[in-house]
Amino acid sequence: MGEMDKTEIESRLRDVLVSELGLDADKINRTANFETDLDVDSLGVVELLMAMEDEFGVKIPDDEAEHIHTVGEAIDLVHGKLSA
Amino acid sequence: MSTGPRGRRRVVITGLGVVTPLGNEVEAFWSALLAGRSGVGPITHFDTSRFRTHIAAEVKDFRPEQHFDKREVRRLDPYSQYFVVACRQALAAAGVKFGPDDPDAVNAGVMVGGGFGGMGTFIEEVSVLLERGPERVSPTGIPKIIANMAAGLVSIEHNLLGPVSCVVTACSASANAIGDAAELIRRGAAELMVAGGSEAAITPYGLAGFNQARALSVRNDDPERASRPFDAERDGFVMGEGAGAVVLEEREGALSRGAPILGELIGYGMSADAYHITLPRPGGTGAARAMQAALRDAGMGPSDIGYINAHGTSTEANDAGETAAIKIAFGEDAYRVPVSSTKSMTGHLLGGAGAVEAIVSLLALNRGMLPPTINQEHPDPECDLDYVPNAARPFEAEYAMSNSFGFGGHNVALIVGSERVAATA
């Protein structure tokens, strides 16, 4: 698989957020905050991390997860890991 | 203040709700019972080809997305979904709504009874644990599995800030929940309780486990005739699922707010068999003591009871034992009082059974109709009472008893009074 660009990551992340977390597709954009805009609670954050790990085949330790507040930050984190 | 036996506060019933194999609201359910319809059919929830039993009484046409948002659909096991929906019906019927600042909310609570909780979720999560490891188990699994969560969800949804609790006593759980909730109101710990129970155990493990205990009917080629309580050819119970809920209120409070007065919770009795983990004590002496305790609690004698909704599971041991128990508790009246098992139509809702059957008992009194025991074809000499065979029939009575017995030796009897009784000072 070639290097994944951020547009593809966003598209796949969006699908996962809808299918795995039950989020509203039309509320999801790069600036959306998981907690305040998307109503993702503390349990939902763990679901989010698991879904990201499964979808992109990456490992996200808790100390890195703490820095994810928005959809854009989640995309950046995945992009960084896949490019490393 | 109007008081019942021993000068205590009276507890009236002001709302009913059901999700059952015979209908997902009260009127449809009641019509199906009077028509003598069976809710039993081939299991559709999963592939049963490797199991001894292939039939159950499943809830039909229950679409979670009609009742819950997407996140709730994912986070609530059917066990909780059924209970939440039954409670919504009951609270809406009772006209109960507590806003965020309502001072009465602190005196309102919820009590759920369940045999297991989210059994299907538990199986799935354990499979994930074994196949994919501890870090792939869902963070929402435990709240989805624990049996008390159904009560927590109802309290959250309806802002019930008083006693919120859970009873886990197998197939007597929701009868205990109603009885215990009524006790809380009687002693002034709450003014209003929504109480009942639920089960959603028609899962691969539930079916396998009961099959291995040789508890289930294997009349796979004739599902509608499989649940046949008291009939000589009964061969085990048929699993059911669903939930029932009632709104219980202190009578004066209910009257002053103009609540619909549907009935009264008159008596509650419990006993233990102290005999075996799954078998009832032969001779029915344990179950009889629960019925006698309920009569004492109500300040009544056997002649006051006009209908018994039996536990009547369609197992060899229960039906003979329960018949013997009724004879001990009711004496001569055992042959007078009509006894029916609506499990012949609903299957066995396990932890949800007691609540659904208390509702059936109350509807029977209010509507003046006895729901039948269907599939009565071959009389059993050990089961010689009037089981209201095969067809509903009219009657008149003011008080009914509902029996529920559970693995572990739990015996529970509830006595309900009609809407006429509840309305009488």
Interface residues (C-beta under 8 A of the other chain):
Chain A: L21 G22 L23 D39 L43 G44 V46 E47 M50
Chain B: D69 K70 R71 V73 R74 E135 R136 S138 P139 T140 P143
